[in-house]
Amino acid sequence: MNMSNINLVISSNLIMSNAQIFSSSLNYQGDYPCPVCRLGKVSQMPLMEAMSCDFCQEIFTVNLELQQIEMPSRQPPLVWWWNGYKWNQAQLEGVELGCGYVVAAIAFVILPTTLIAIGAYYFPPDRNFPFSSIPYIWTVLTFLLHLSIIIWILIEVYQIPIGAYLRAINRWRDGIIR
């Protein structure tokens, strides 16, 4: 090992030890990255035991004992846990989504598309017919629409704030914030 490799190892160990030193627990005085928009900073709201994001304007209730924040603007609320460095994955309070939901979503998209594709394959239209491509277009539309239904359900369940994203981007682009 040459001297530059040793210095690199020592400096990387110092960086790792410094990262462990700078981990912080969740408190009302700190500023934290927003777990919803990932662009703003979450800080305490004056005269309240709540925190809000300066970018997407979401309000969070805080549980300092469990090191978690909760987004009460939806039911059931989304909950994030602070691990000292970043927010852990959002989970719906009291809701467990298992493998059965994933299998059902895949089946909801694949089975209707497969049925229509099999029908189009085994009973093809006459090539002289002016609209002979309709069964193939119908198959693609079936896939896209069933997939969009699953995406819409995910957006509704996890309350992904698409409107808040768009408003915040417009405010940022117009120079109102930062």
Beta strands, then each sheet from edge to edge (+ up, - down):
strand 1: 32-33
strand 2: 41-44
strand 3: 50-53
strand 4: 59-63
strand 5: 68-71
strand 6: 78-81
strand 7: 91-92
sheet 1: 1+ 2- 3+ 4- 5+ 6- 7+
end
